[in-house]
């Protein structure tokens, strides 16, 4: 009896391929980006609860590499990029739906974003981009939260201003469509529901 390939649509963007007794899933990567304190991790956490997706947030790799190498050095930057990409590659290979958070700087991070796209698409996966932003006054208010300092995040107005002066953090990725959401007056749960609805996400 010939083997039959069956494609079952679990949602508009989620598929399970079955070939005889062998099956594999196709990854969806929700790539959430924006400046520090725009709400990336809190929104991603709520989205993970809603969808059951795995959460791989920006500071996992930062804290890992920072345990040995100084933040901002060439070695630090090279290793964080390498480990982020390797994790995403393996998740794509195994078809694991994942939420990834990232502080995108126009120009200097374009190569990394293209590498992520290439890695996911090489395994038939889909990357869904979400840009979060909010009013500068609200960023300044949020950045001072004690929880941010405990995680080693940007924790002062001066640090935030320095980053904005050195990098283009408030811009959309120019070569891919993104869903842009203003988080100034919205709860993380509300924003997460909007993302799930926009990309028709389900567990």
C-alpha positions in Angstrom: 0.0 0.0 0.0 1.4 3.4 -1.0 2.3 5.9 1.7 -0.1 8.8 1.8 0.7 12.4 2.8 -2.0 14.1 4.7 -2.1 17.8 5.5 -4.4 18.8 8.3 -5.0 22.5 8.9 -5.2 23.1 12.6 -5.6 26.8 12.0 -4.9 29.2 9.2 -1.2 29.1 10.0 -0.7 25.8 11.9 -0.2 22.4 10.1 0.6 18.8 11.0 2.2 16.7 8.3 1.6 13.0 8.4 3.6 10.5 6.3 2.5 7.0 7.2 3.3 6.8 10.9 5.8 9.6 10.7 4.6 13.1 11.6 6.2 16.5 12.1 4.9 19.9 13.0 5.6 23.3 11.4 6.8 26.0 13.7 5.2 29.4 14.2 7.6 32.0 15.7 6.1 35.1 17.2 8.9 37.7 17.0 8.0 40.5 19.4 10.3 43.5 19.3 10.4 47.1 20.6 12.4 49.4 22.8 13.2 48.6 26.5 10.1 48.9 28.7 7.6 48.7 25.8 6.1 45.6 27.4 7.7 42.8 25.4 8.2 40.3 28.2 4.9 40.9 30.0 2.9 40.7 26.7 4.9 37.6 25.7 4.2 35.9 29.0 0.4 36.5 28.6 0.6 35.3 25.0 2.3 32.1 26.1 -0.5 31.5 28.6 -3.1 32.1 25.9 -1.5 29.9 23.3 0.7 27.3 25.0 3.7 28.5 23.0 7.2 28.3 24.5 8.7 31.6 25.6 12.3 32.4 24.7 12.8 35.9 25.9 15.6 38.3 25.2 17.2 38.2 28.7 17.6 34.4 28.8 20.5 34.7 26.4 21.8 38.0 27.9 22.0 36.6 31.4 23.6 33.4 30.2 26.4 35.1 28.3 26.7 37.9 30.8 27.7 35.4 33.5 31.2 35.4 32.0 31.4 38.2 29.4 30.9 41.9 29.9 27.7 43.3 28.5 28.2 45.2 25.2 31.6 43.7 24.3 32.1 42.2 20.9 32.3 38.7 22.4 29.1 39.3 24.3 27.2 40.4 21.2 28.6 37.6 19.1 27.7 34.9 21.6 24.2 36.2 22.4 23.4 36.3 18.6 24.8 32.8 18.1 22.9 31.2 20.9 19.6 32.9 20.1 19.8 31.8 16.5 20.8 28.2 17.4 17.8 27.9 19.8 15.4 29.2 17.1 16.9 26.9 14.5 16.4 23.8 16.7 12.9 24.9 17.7 12.1 25.3 14.0 13.6 21.9 13.2 11.4 20.2 15.8 8.3 22.3 15.0 8.0 23.9 18.4 5.8 27.0 18.4 7.8 29.8 20.1 7.6 33.4 21.3 10.8 35.4 21.0 11.4 38.9 22.4 14.0 41.2 21.0 15.2 44.9 21.1 15.5 45.7 17.4 17.9 48.4 16.2 17.4 49.3 12.6 20.5 48.6 10.4 22.7 46.8 12.9 20.2 44.0 13.7 18.9 43.5 10.1 21.3 40.6 9.4 20.2 38.7 12.6 16.5 39.2 11.6 17.2 37.9 8.1 19.0 34.9 9.6 16.0 34.1 11.8 13.7 34.3 8.8 16.0 32.0 6.8 16.3 29.4 9.6 12.6 29.2 10.3 11.5 29.2 6.6 14.1 26.5 5.8 11.9 24.2 8.0 8.7 25.5 6.4 7.9 27.6 9.5 6.3 31.0 9.7 7.6 34.1 11.4 5.0 36.6 12.7 6.4 40.0 13.6 4.9 42.2 16.3 6.3 45.6 17.1 5.4 47.1 20.5 5.8 50.8 21.3 4.5 53.4 23.7 4.8 57.1 24.7 8.3 58.1 25.9 6.9 59.4 29.2 5.4 55.9 29.8 8.7 54.2 28.9 10.5 56.4 31.5 7.9 55.5 34.1 8.1 51.8 33.4 11.9 51.6 33.2 12.3 52.5 36.8 10.3 49.5 38.1 12.3 47.5 40.6 11.5 44.2 38.9 13.5 45.4 35.8 16.6 46.0 37.9 16.3 42.5 39.5 16.5 41.0 36.0 19.4 43.2 35.0 17.3 45.2 32.5 17.7 48.8 31.6 16.6 50.4 34.9 17.2 54.2 34.7 16.1 57.1 32.6 19.7 57.8 31.8 20.4 54.3 30.5 17.2 54.5 28.4 18.2 57.9 26.9 21.7 56.6 26.2 20.3 53.6 24.3 18.0 55.8 22.2 20.8 58.2 21.4 23.1 55.4 20.2 20.6 53.1 18.4 17.4 53.3 16.2 15.1 51.5 18.6 11.7 53.0 17.7 11.5 51.9 14.1 9.7 49.0 12.3 11.7 46.3 10.6 11.6 47.6 7.0 11.7 44.4 5.0 8.9 42.5 6.8 5.3 43.3 7.6 4.8 43.8 11.4 1.7 44.2 13.5 2.4 47.4 15.4 0.6 47.9 18.8 0.7 50.9 21.1 1.0 49.6 24.7 0.7 52.9 26.4 -2.8 52.5 27.8 -3.4 48.7 27.3 -2.9 45.8 29.6 -0.5 43.0 28.6 -3.4 40.6 28.5 -5.3 42.8 26.2 -2.4 43.2 23.8 -1.7 39.4 23.9 -5.3 38.8 22.9 -4.9 41.2 20.0 -1.8 39.4 18.8 -3.5 36.0 19.0 -6.5 37.3 17.1 -4.4 39.0 14.4 -2.4 35.9 13.7 -5.1 33.4 14.5 -3.0 31.6 17.1 -4.2 28.5 19.0 -2.3 25.9 21.1 
